[in-house]
Amino acid sequence: MVPEHIAPFTLIRIPFTFPDQSGGESKLFIVLGHLDGHAHCLKTTTQSRFYDSNPDAMAGCVVYEAGTVACFRKRTIIPSDSHFEIKHYKLTVDSSRGSLEVIGPMPPDFRGRLLQAIGNSETLDGRGKRWLGNALEIAL
């Protein structure tokens, strides 16, 4: 798979390790677009306790309740401030190892809901909004 061919608003699963963790767990990301050899992505989470108890953080999220979207069996939160640049090289390696899973497109309402979450966000700073604007190829 050529990473640049992953369409915007596609959900993927890849092994991913955060700097404070060891080992790579499979994580779900939504590809927003591609720029400078990277896929610009948002990370999803099913860990909702923080967001449920923090209205300011929740304001900047897109939420899909369990079962409302086929690809999310659990309640899934997509924070607009959880953005990552994933190197195309990493995606190519993951693909060659069989560990890149292209799950499919996000629901048609996702883009509009994401734009609303970005506008409502209390935690997303100007730099983050510019990053998302570049990823979405629009001016926010």
C-alpha positions in Angstrom: 0.0 0.0 0.0 1.2 3.5 -0.9 0.5 5.7 2.1 -0.4 8.7 0.0 -3.2 6.7 -1.5 -5.0 6.5 1.9 -7.9 8.9 1.3 -8.7 11.7 3.7 -11.1 10.7 6.5 -10.1 7.1 6.4 -9.8 5.1 9.6 -6.6 3.0 10.0 -5.1 0.8 12.7 -1.4 0.7 13.2 1.1 -0.3 16.0 2.0 2.9 17.8 4.1 3.6 20.8 3.9 6.8 22.8 7.2 8.2 24.1 6.3 7.2 27.7 5.3 3.7 26.8 7.1 0.5 25.7 5.9 -1.8 23.0 3.5 -0.9 20.2 -0.2 -1.4 20.8 -2.5 -1.1 17.9 -4.2 2.2 17.8 -6.9 3.7 15.6 -6.2 6.9 13.7 -8.2 9.0 11.2 -6.1 10.2 8.3 -7.0 13.8 7.6 -4.6 14.3 4.7 -1.0 14.1 3.6 1.7 16.7 3.6 5.5 16.6 3.4 5.9 12.8 3.6 3.5 12.5 6.5 -0.1 11.4 7.1 -1.8 14.0 9.3 -4.0 12.1 11.7 -6.2 12.3 14.7 -6.0 9.5 17.3 -9.3 8.1 18.6 -9.9 6.9 22.2 -12.4 4.8 24.0 -11.1 6.0 27.4 -13.8 8.5 28.1 -13.5 9.2 31.8 -11.3 12.3 31.4 -13.6 13.8 28.7 -16.8 12.9 30.5 -15.6 14.8 33.6 -14.1 17.7 31.7 -16.6 19.7 29.7 -13.9 22.1 28.3 -12.0 19.1 26.8 -15.2 17.4 25.6 -16.3 20.5 23.7 -13.4 19.9 21.2 -14.3 16.3 20.6 -16.4 14.3 18.1 -18.2 11.4 19.9 -19.7 8.3 18.3 -21.7 6.2 20.7 -21.2 2.4 20.7 -22.7 0.8 17.7 -23.8 4.0 15.9 -21.0 3.5 13.4 -20.0 0.0 12.3 -16.3 0.6 12.8 -16.7 1.6 16.5 -18.0 -1.1 18.7 -17.4 1.0 21.8 -18.1 4.6 22.5 -15.3 6.4 20.7 -14.0 9.9 21.3 -12.0 11.8 18.7 -10.4 14.8 20.3 -9.5 17.6 17.9 -6.3 18.3 19.9 -5.0 14.7 19.6 -3.3 15.2 16.3 -0.2 13.4 15.0 2.0 13.4 12.0 2.9 9.8 11.0 5.7 9.3 8.6 4.8 7.7 5.3 7.8 5.5 5.8 6.3 4.1 9.0 3.1 3.3 7.2 5.0 1.7 4.4 6.9 -0.5 6.8 3.7 -1.3 8.7 2.0 -2.2 5.4 4.9 -4.5 4.4 4.6 -6.3 7.8 0.9 -6.7 7.5 0.3 -4.5 10.5 -1.4 -1.6 8.7 -5.1 -2.1 8.6 -7.2 0.2 6.5 -10.6 -0.1 8.2 -12.6 2.3 5.9 -14.1 5.7 5.5 -15.5 7.7 8.4 -19.2 8.5 8.3 -20.3 11.3 6.0 -21.1 13.6 9.0 -17.5 13.4 10.4 -16.0 16.3 8.6 -18.8 18.7 9.7 -18.7 17.4 13.2 -14.9 17.8 13.3 -15.1 21.4 12.1 -17.7 22.1 14.8 -15.4 20.4 17.5 -12.5 22.5 16.3 -14.6 25.7 16.6 -15.9 24.7 20.1 -12.5 23.6 21.5 -11.3 25.2 24.7 -8.0 23.2 24.6 -6.9 23.7 21.0 -4.5 26.6 20.6 -3.8 28.7 17.5 -0.9 26.4 16.4 -3.1 23.3 16.7 -5.9 25.0 14.7 -3.3 26.0 12.0 -2.0 22.4 11.9 -5.6 21.1 11.5 -6.2 23.7 8.8 -3.2 22.5 6.9 -4.2 18.9 7.3 -7.8 19.7 6.2 -6.5 22.1 3.5 -8.9 24.8 4.7 -8.4 28.0 6.6 -9.7 27.8 10.2 
